[in-house]
């Protein structure tokens, strides 16, 4: 499986393919997410959100794709905001919990997909007229002229919200995990982040790492 970029948007995407995973419902990965949320709350309870180191990376990424981060928070910032306010976080499954843990730690948007439901290569491009999907919140989303991840069947993911078609669950045996970053984000750091994301996914879900790819190559 290849990841191809067909847009001039000044962004990076780091992806990894992991096979033979076993997704569970235990709380082990969620506990790591809760621990780092607590550390953020202890360290930055009196710090303005915009001044926390790393927050501006996701904001720059959103601006690069034409989304105003003051009107719609990146998912990483939304997690951080909940952590600072000591609001309840939610566990989903071990793989999603690892993704949220990494997103909060890296302060970058992450994604996890069931690779069984992805057909052909993964293309990073702008959505075309009439393209959209049913999102994880069950809302029908229109992605015309918005950055998406697409396969042979059309869009299945975006930095804003992902589709039900490729959602991960207990049935997931092969996954694509990913991290979104602005173009100027240090490439070596992004490489280390995706490798750590993959390592944690395997630690909590088992499996074997098949490939890692950073776009643009």
PASEBA-1860 file (N, C-alpha, C; in nm, 3 decimals):
! residues 217
1> XXXXXXXX> 0.085/-0.119/0.000/0.000/0.000/0.000/0.088/0.124/0.000 ~ 0.058/0.218/-0.089/0.134/0.342/-0.098/0.049/0.458/-0.049 ~ 0.117/0.560/0.003/0.052/0.686/0.037/0.106/0.791/-0.059 ~ 0.018/0.857/-0.132/0.057/0.952/-0.235/-0.004/1.088/-0.205 ~ 0.069/1.195/-0.231/0.021/1.332/-0.207/-0.009/1.398/-0.340 ~ -0.134/1.436/-0.359/-0.177/1.501/-0.482/-0.238/1.638/-0.453 ~ -0.169/1.713/-0.370/-0.210/1.849/-0.337/-0.086/1.930/-0.306 ~ -0.094/2.060/-0.329/0.018/2.148/-0.300/0.012/2.203/-0.158
9> XXXXXXXX> -0.083/2.158/-0.079/-0.095/2.207/0.059/0.037/2.184/0.134 ~ 0.087/2.285/0.205/0.217/2.275/0.273/0.207/2.195/0.404 ~ 0.189/2.066/0.389/0.169/1.980/0.507/0.254/1.854/0.493 ~ 0.266/1.782/0.605/0.329/1.651/0.606/0.231/1.550/0.666 ~ 0.247/1.425/0.625/0.170/1.316/0.683/0.263/1.198/0.705 ~ 0.267/1.148/0.826/0.346/1.030/0.858/0.250/0.914/0.882 ~ 0.267/0.806/0.808/0.178/0.692/0.820/0.254/0.562/0.844 ~ 0.188/0.468/0.908/0.246/0.335/0.931/0.138/0.230/0.913
17> XXXXXXXX> 0.176/0.118/0.854/0.086/0.005/0.833/0.128/-0.105/0.929 ~ 0.033/-0.154/1.010/0.060/-0.258/1.108/-0.039/-0.372/1.084 ~ 0.013/-0.494/1.076/-0.070/-0.612/1.047/-0.081/-0.701/1.170 ~ -0.184/-0.786/1.169/-0.205/-0.888/1.271/-0.222/-0.830/1.411 ~ -0.297/-0.720/1.421/-0.322/-0.661/1.552/-0.446/-0.725/1.616 ~ -0.457/-0.707/1.746/-0.574/-0.750/1.822/-0.621/-0.632/1.906 ~ -0.732/-0.575/1.868/-0.785/-0.458/1.938/-0.871/-0.505/2.054 ~ -0.849/-0.447/2.171/-0.925/-0.486/2.290/-1.001/-0.370/2.350
25> XXXXXXXX> -1.065/-0.398/2.462/-1.144/-0.297/2.532/-1.089/-0.266/2.670 ~ -0.972/-0.321/2.704/-0.917/-0.296/2.837/-0.872/-0.150/2.847 ~ -0.843/-0.107/2.967/-0.816/0.034/2.995/-0.667/0.067/2.998 ~ -0.581/-0.025/2.961/-0.437/-0.006/2.980/-0.383/0.115/2.904 ~ -0.417/0.128/2.776/-0.370/0.243/2.699/-0.440/0.371/2.744 ~ -0.568/0.360/2.780/-0.641/0.477/2.827/-0.578/0.533/2.955 ~ -0.526/0.444/3.039/-0.462/0.490/3.162/-0.339/0.575/3.132 ~ -0.265/0.540/3.025/-0.150/0.622/2.983/-0.197/0.759/2.935
33> XXXXXXXX> -0.309/0.761/2.861/-0.368/0.888/2.817/-0.407/0.972/2.938 ~ -0.472/0.911/3.035/-0.514/0.984/3.155/-0.395/1.037/3.234 ~ -0.286/0.959/3.238/-0.166/1.002/3.311/-0.106/1.128/3.249 ~ -0.094/1.129/3.116/-0.033/1.246/3.053/-0.127/1.366/3.061 ~ -0.258/1.342/3.059/-0.353/1.452/3.077/-0.336/1.514/3.215 ~ -0.316/1.431/3.315/-0.295/1.481/3.450/-0.166/1.560/3.461 ~ -0.062/1.516/3.394/0.065/1.588/3.397/0.051/1.726/3.331 ~ -0.020/1.732/3.220/-0.043/1.861/3.156/-0.118/1.955/3.250
41> XXXXXXXX> -0.220/1.902/3.316/-0.300/1.984/3.407/-0.215/2.036/3.523 ~ -0.125/1.954/3.575/-0.038/1.996/3.685/0.064/2.100/3.640 ~ 0.119/2.081/3.519/0.227/2.169/3.471/0.176/2.302/3.417 ~ 0.055/2.301/3.358/0.012/2.419/3.281/-0.124/2.473/3.325 ~ -0.160/2.450/3.449/-0.293/2.495/3.491/-0.307/2.647/3.486 ~ -0.195/2.721/3.493/-0.202/2.867/3.488/-0.145/2.922/3.357 ~ -0.121/2.835/3.259/-0.064/2.877/3.131/-0.175/2.893/3.027 ~ -0.171/2.999/2.951/-0.266/3.015/2.841/-0.245/2.902/2.741
49> XXXXXXXX> -0.354/2.850/2.690/-0.346/2.736/2.600/-0.253/2.764/2.482 ~ -0.261/2.882/2.426/-0.182/2.915/2.308/-0.032/2.923/2.338 ~ 0.005/2.934/2.465/0.145/2.948/2.503/0.210/2.816/2.545 ~ 0.135/2.709/2.544/0.192/2.579/2.579/0.278/2.531/2.463 ~ 0.402/2.492/2.488/0.490/2.449/2.380/0.429/2.336/2.297 ~ 0.427/2.355/2.165/0.375/2.254/2.074/0.237/2.283/2.020 ~ 0.159/2.364/2.090/0.021/2.391/2.047/0.017/2.458/1.910 ~ 0.112/2.546/1.884/0.109/2.621/1.758/0.136/2.532/1.636
57> XXXXXXXX> 0.197/2.417/1.654/0.221/2.328/1.540/0.091/2.284/1.475 ~ -0.003/2.238/1.556/-0.132/2.195/1.502/-0.210/2.313/1.445 ~ -0.197/2.429/1.507/-0.266/2.548/1.455/-0.209/2.587/1.319 ~ -0.076/2.580/1.305/-0.016/2.610/1.175/-0.062/2.509/1.071 ~ -0.073/2.384/1.111/-0.122/2.282/1.017/-0.264/2.314/0.972 ~ -0.351/2.350/1.064/-0.489/2.382/1.027/-0.493/2.502/0.932 ~ -0.414/2.603/0.961/-0.413/2.720/0.872/-0.364/2.681/0.732 ~ -0.270/2.587/0.728/-0.215/2.543/0.599/-0.320/2.472/0.514
65> XXXXXXXX> -0.421/2.413/0.578/-0.525/2.344/0.501/-0.653/2.428/0.492 ~ -0.643/2.555/0.530/-0.755/2.646/0.513/-0.860/2.641/0.621 ~ -0.823/2.595/0.741/-0.917/2.588/0.853/-0.869/2.683/0.963 ~ -0.959/2.766/1.012/-0.925/2.861/1.117/-0.925/2.788/1.252 ~ -0.808/2.770/1.317/-0.803/2.694/1.442/-0.867/2.767/1.559 ~ -0.898/2.896/1.543/-0.968/2.966/1.650/-1.118/2.938/1.646 ~ -1.164/2.885/1.534/-1.305/2.851/1.520/-1.330/2.702/1.532 ~ -1.228/2.623/1.495/-1.238/2.477/1.508/-1.104/2.426/1.561
73> XXXXXXXX> -1.105/2.372/1.680/-0.981/2.327/1.741/-0.930/2.200/1.673 ~ -0.798/2.190/1.652/-0.743/2.059/1.614/-0.773/1.957/1.725 ~ -0.786/1.831/1.687/-0.822/1.728/1.785/-0.723/1.721/1.900 ~ -0.594/1.743/1.870/-0.493/1.740/1.976/-0.516/1.852/2.077 ~ -0.552/1.969/2.027/-0.577/2.083/2.116/-0.706/2.064/2.195 ~ -0.805/2.001/2.132/-0.929/1.973/2.204/-0.903/1.879/2.322 ~ -0.817/1.777/2.300/-0.780/1.688/2.410/-0.705/1.764/2.519 ~ -0.613/1.851/2.478/-0.536/1.929/2.575/-0.628/2.021/2.655
81> XXXXXXXX> -0.722/2.082/2.589/-0.815/2.172/2.657/-0.894/2.097/2.764 ~ -0.939/1.976/2.732/-1.011/1.895/2.830/-0.918/1.858/2.946 ~ -0.793/1.825/2.912/-0.698/1.787/3.017/-0.674/1.902/3.113 ~ -0.653/2.023/3.060/-0.625/2.138/3.145/-0.742/2.171/3.235 ~ -0.863/2.146/3.187/-0.983/2.172/3.266/-1.023/2.052/3.352 ~ -0.939/1.947/3.344/-0.963/1.822/3.418/-1.102/1.765/3.388 ~ -1.142/1.779/3.263/-1.269/1.720/3.220/-1.248/1.572/3.187 ~ -1.358/1.499/3.189/-1.351/1.356/3.162/-1.302/1.328/3.020
89> XXXXXXXX> -1.211/1.232/3.008/-1.170/1.180/2.878/-1.242/1.049/2.855 ~ -1.247/1.004/2.729/-1.327/0.886/2.696/-1.239/0.777/2.635 ~ -1.257/0.656/2.685/-1.187/0.543/2.623/-1.277/0.482/2.516 ~ -1.217/0.436/2.407/-1.291/0.377/2.296/-1.251/0.231/2.279 ~ -1.127/0.210/2.240/-1.067/0.076/2.237/-0.915/0.098/2.245 ~ -0.841/-0.010/2.258/-0.697/0.006/2.283/-0.627/0.084/2.172 ~ -0.664/0.061/2.047/-0.597/0.128/1.937/-0.630/0.277/1.933 ~ -0.757/0.311/1.945/-0.797/0.452/1.947/-0.738/0.523/2.068
97> XXXXXXXX> -0.735/0.453/2.183/-0.678/0.513/2.303/-0.530/0.543/2.285 ~ -0.456/0.453/2.218/-0.315/0.481/2.188/-0.304/0.604/2.098 ~ -0.393/0.612/1.998/-0.392/0.728/1.909/-0.417/0.858/1.983 ~ -0.512/0.859/2.075/-0.540/0.979/2.153/-0.425/1.013/2.247 ~ -0.365/0.910/2.306/-0.248/0.930/2.392/-0.135/0.997/2.314 ~ -0.106/0.946/2.195/-0.001/1.005/2.113/-0.037/1.145/2.067 ~ -0.162/1.167/2.031/-0.205/1.299/1.988/-0.184/1.403/2.098 ~ -0.220/1.366/2.221/-0.204/1.458/2.333/-0.057/1.480/2.364
105> XXXXXXXX> 0.023/1.376/2.357/0.165/1.391/2.386/0.238/1.470/2.278 ~ 0.210/1.440/2.151/0.278/1.507/2.040/0.217/1.644/2.010 ~ 0.092/1.665/2.056/0.014/1.784/2.025/0.000/1.804/1.874 ~ -0.028/1.693/1.807/-0.057/1.691/1.664/-0.177/1.600/1.640 ~ -0.258/1.628/1.538/-0.370/1.539/1.506/-0.320/1.401/1.462 ~ -0.381/1.298/1.513/-0.349/1.161/1.474/-0.474/1.094/1.416 ~ -0.454/0.978/1.354/-0.567/0.903/1.299/-0.535/0.754/1.303 ~ -0.640/0.673/1.310/-0.626/0.527/1.302/-0.738/0.475/1.212
113> XXXXXXXX> -0.704/0.383/1.122/-0.801/0.331/1.026/-0.793/0.180/1.019 ~ -0.907/0.119/0.989/-0.912/-0.024/0.961/-0.870/-0.043/0.815 ~ -0.750/-0.096/0.795/-0.694/-0.105/0.659/-0.771/-0.203/0.571 ~ -0.845/-0.295/0.631/-0.925/-0.391/0.553/-1.028/-0.318/0.467 ~ -1.072/-0.203/0.513/-1.176/-0.130/0.441/-1.120/-0.018/0.354 ~ -0.990/-0.018/0.332/-0.926/0.078/0.242/-0.889/0.004/0.114 ~ -0.935/0.055/0.001/-0.916/-0.012/-0.127/-0.812/0.062/-0.211 ~ -0.702/-0.005/-0.239/-0.599/0.056/-0.323/-0.507/0.148/-0.244
121> XXXXXXXX> -0.439/0.237/-0.315/-0.347/0.330/-0.252/-0.423/0.439/-0.176 ~ -0.353/0.500/-0.079/-0.408/0.613/-0.003/-0.359/0.742/-0.068 ~ -0.453/0.829/-0.102/-0.421/0.954/-0.171/-0.456/1.072/-0.079 ~ -0.361/1.162/-0.059/-0.387/1.287/0.011/-0.419/1.392/-0.095 ~ -0.542/1.442/-0.094/-0.584/1.536/-0.198/-0.698/1.622/-0.146 ~ -0.749/1.710/-0.232/-0.866/1.788/-0.199/-0.991/1.714/-0.241 ~ -1.095/1.724/-0.160/-1.221/1.663/-0.194/-1.283/1.726/-0.318 ~ -1.350/1.643/-0.396/-1.413/1.690/-0.519/-1.561/1.720/-0.496
129> XXXXXXXX> -1.621/1.781/-0.595/-1.762/1.817/-0.584/-1.845/1.693/-0.554 ~ -1.929/1.704/-0.452/-2.018/1.595/-0.416/-1.956/1.489/-0.328 ~ -1.828/1.502/-0.294/-1.763/1.399/-0.212/-1.781/1.427/-0.063 ~ -1.807/1.322/0.009/-1.823/1.331/0.154/-1.839/1.192/0.211 ~ -1.871/1.185/0.339/-1.895/1.054/0.401/-1.967/1.071/0.534 ~ -2.016/0.959/0.585/-2.076/0.957/0.719/-1.961/0.952/0.819 ~ -1.953/1.054/0.903/-1.842/1.066/0.997/-1.867/0.981/1.122 ~ -1.766/0.977/1.208/-1.775/0.897/1.330/-1.890/0.943/1.420
137> XXXXXXXX> -1.927/1.070/1.410/-2.041/1.121/1.489/-2.174/1.099/1.417 ~ -2.171/1.023/1.306/-2.290/0.987/1.226/-2.347/1.104/1.146 ~ -2.273/1.214/1.140/-2.317/1.326/1.057/-2.263/1.307/0.916 ~ -2.343/1.347/0.816/-2.297/1.344/0.678/-2.212/1.470/0.654 ~ -2.087/1.450/0.615/-1.993/1.560/0.598/-1.961/1.582/0.451 ~ -1.956/1.708/0.410/-1.920/1.746/0.273/-1.774/1.789/0.273 ~ -1.692/1.726/0.188/-1.549/1.757/0.188/-1.500/1.819/0.058 ~ -1.591/1.880/-0.017/-1.547/1.949/-0.138/-1.445/2.056/-0.103
145> XXXXXXXX> -1.329/2.054/-0.171/-1.221/2.151/-0.154/-1.157/2.145/-0.016 ~ -1.178/2.036/0.059/-1.114/2.015/0.188/-1.012/1.902/0.176 ~ -0.907/1.909/0.257/-0.805/1.805/0.254/-0.862/1.673/0.305 ~ -0.840/1.567/0.228/-0.891/1.435/0.266/-0.786/1.328/0.239 ~ -0.805/1.215/0.304/-0.741/1.090/0.265/-0.844/1.012/0.186 ~ -0.806/0.964/0.069/-0.900/0.894/-0.017/-0.838/0.765/-0.070 ~ -0.924/0.670/-0.106/-0.880/0.547/-0.172/-0.959/0.531/-0.301 ~ -0.964/0.411/-0.355/-1.035/0.389/-0.480/-1.185/0.418/-0.469
153> XXXXXXXX> -1.239/0.413/-0.348/-1.382/0.437/-0.328/-1.413/0.582/-0.293 ~ -1.310/0.664/-0.273/-1.332/0.804/-0.238/-1.278/0.837/-0.100 ~ -1.311/0.955/-0.047/-1.259/0.998/0.083/-1.303/0.905/0.196 ~ -1.210/0.885/0.291/-1.244/0.807/0.410/-1.191/0.872/0.537 ~ -1.109/0.976/0.525/-1.053/1.040/0.643/-1.015/1.183/0.615 ~ -1.000/1.260/0.722/-0.956/1.399/0.711/-0.898/1.441/0.846 ~ -0.826/1.553/0.850/-0.776/1.601/0.979/-0.886/1.647/1.073 ~ -1.007/1.664/1.021/-1.117/1.711/1.104/-1.194/1.596/1.169
161> XXXXXXXX> -1.240/1.503/1.089/-1.314/1.389/1.141/-1.307/1.276/1.039 ~ -1.304/1.153/1.088/-1.288/1.038/1.000/-1.421/0.970/0.973 ~ -1.419/0.873/0.882/-1.543/0.810/0.838/-1.575/0.683/0.918 ~ -1.701/0.650/0.918/-1.742/0.522/0.978/-1.691/0.405/0.895 ~ -1.675/0.426/0.764/-1.632/0.316/0.676/-1.501/0.253/0.719 ~ -1.407/0.335/0.766/-1.276/0.284/0.801/-1.249/0.290/0.951 ~ -1.356/0.302/1.031/-1.339/0.309/1.176/-1.283/0.178/1.230 ~ -1.200/0.188/1.332/-1.142/0.069/1.394/-1.232/0.017/1.505
169> XXXXXXXX> -1.227/-0.113/1.525/-1.304/-0.177/1.631/-1.241/-0.310/1.666 ~ -1.314/-0.391/1.740/-1.261/-0.520/1.784/-1.236/-0.613/1.666 ~ -1.296/-0.582/1.552/-1.279/-0.665/1.432/-1.152/-0.629/1.355 ~ -1.090/-0.519/1.388/-0.975/-0.470/1.311/-0.853/-0.559/1.329 ~ -0.796/-0.605/1.219/-0.676/-0.689/1.222/-0.556/-0.624/1.155 ~ -0.580/-0.522/1.075/-0.473/-0.448/1.008/-0.509/-0.300/1.012 ~ -0.413/-0.217/1.046/-0.444/-0.075/1.063/-0.342/0.014/0.994 ~ -0.390/0.129/0.949/-0.304/0.239/0.911/-0.318/0.345/1.019
177> XXXXXXXX> -0.206/0.385/1.078/-0.206/0.492/1.176/-0.134/0.612/1.113 ~ -0.167/0.732/1.157/-0.107/0.848/1.095/-0.097/0.968/1.186 ~ -0.009/1.061/1.149/0.009/1.188/1.218/0.013/1.298/1.113 ~ -0.063/1.406/1.136/-0.063/1.524/1.050/0.028/1.629/1.110 ~ 0.103/1.702/1.025/0.193/1.806/1.073/0.209/1.914/0.966 ~ 0.245/2.036/1.008/0.272/2.141/0.909/0.402/2.113/0.836 ~ 0.420/2.177/0.723/0.536/2.153/0.639/0.668/2.180/0.711 ~ 0.670/2.280/0.799/0.795/2.319/0.864/0.828/2.235/0.987
185> XXXXXXXX> 0.740/2.143/1.025/0.768/2.059/1.141/0.891/1.973/1.113 ~ 0.980/1.962/1.211/1.106/1.890/1.193/1.081/1.745/1.150 ~ 1.134/1.708/1.035/1.107/1.577/0.978/1.158/1.463/1.066 ~ 1.276/1.479/1.124/1.330/1.374/1.210/1.241/1.353/1.332 ~ 1.188/1.461/1.386/1.098/1.449/1.501/0.969/1.378/1.461 ~ 0.918/1.411/1.341/0.797/1.344/1.292/0.823/1.195/1.272 ~ 0.941/1.161/1.219/0.980/1.021/1.202/0.981/0.949/1.337 ~ 1.039/1.012/1.438/1.044/0.951/1.571/0.904/0.937/1.629
193> XXXXXXXX> 0.818/1.035/1.604/0.681/1.029/1.656/0.602/0.913/1.595 ~ 0.610/0.896/1.463/0.534/0.787/1.402/0.590/0.652/1.444 ~ 0.720/0.643/1.462/0.779/0.517/1.509/0.734/0.487/1.652 ~ 0.724/0.589/1.736/0.677/0.568/1.873/0.529/0.532/1.874 ~ 0.451/0.597/1.788/0.308/0.565/1.774/0.293/0.418/1.735 ~ 0.371/0.373/1.638/0.364/0.233/1.595/0.408/0.139/1.707 ~ 0.514/0.176/1.777/0.564/0.093/1.887/0.459/0.077/1.995 ~ 0.393/0.185/2.030/0.288/0.178/2.133/0.168/0.098/2.085
201> XXXXXXXX> 0.133/0.113/1.957/0.021/0.036/1.902/0.049/-0.113/1.912 ~ 0.171/-0.153/1.881/0.209/-0.294/1.888/0.217/-0.340/2.034 ~ 0.263/-0.253/2.122/0.270/-0.288/2.263/0.133/-0.322/2.319 ~ 0.031/-0.246/2.281/-0.101/-0.264/2.339/-0.196/-0.347/2.252 ~ -0.162/-0.364/2.123/-0.251/-0.438/2.033/-0.181/-0.554/1.962 ~ -0.051/-0.571/1.986/0.022/-0.675/1.915/0.041/-0.638/1.769 ~ 0.087/-0.736/1.690/0.102/-0.715/1.547/0.246/-0.691/1.505 ~ 0.262/-0.670/1.374/0.393/-0.646/1.316/0.389/-0.521/1.229
209> XXXXXXXX> 0.492/-0.440/1.242/0.505/-0.320/1.160/0.544/-0.360/1.018 ~ 0.463/-0.319/0.920/0.487/-0.355/0.780/0.565/-0.245/0.709 ~ 0.524/-0.119/0.728/0.593/-0.009/0.660/0.566/0.122/0.730 ~ 0.658/0.215/0.712/0.642/0.353/0.759/0.672/0.444/0.641 ~ 0.591/0.547/0.625/0.611/0.639/0.514/0.579/0.781/0.560 ~ 0.663/0.876/0.519/0.637/1.016/0.548/0.621/1.089/0.415 ~ 0.512/1.164/0.406/0.477/1.239/0.285/0.495/1.388/0.313 ~ 0.561/1.466/0.225/0.622/1.419/0.099/0.749/1.339/0.125
217> X> 0.781/1.251/0.028/0.895/1.162/0.045/1.025/1.241/0.046
END
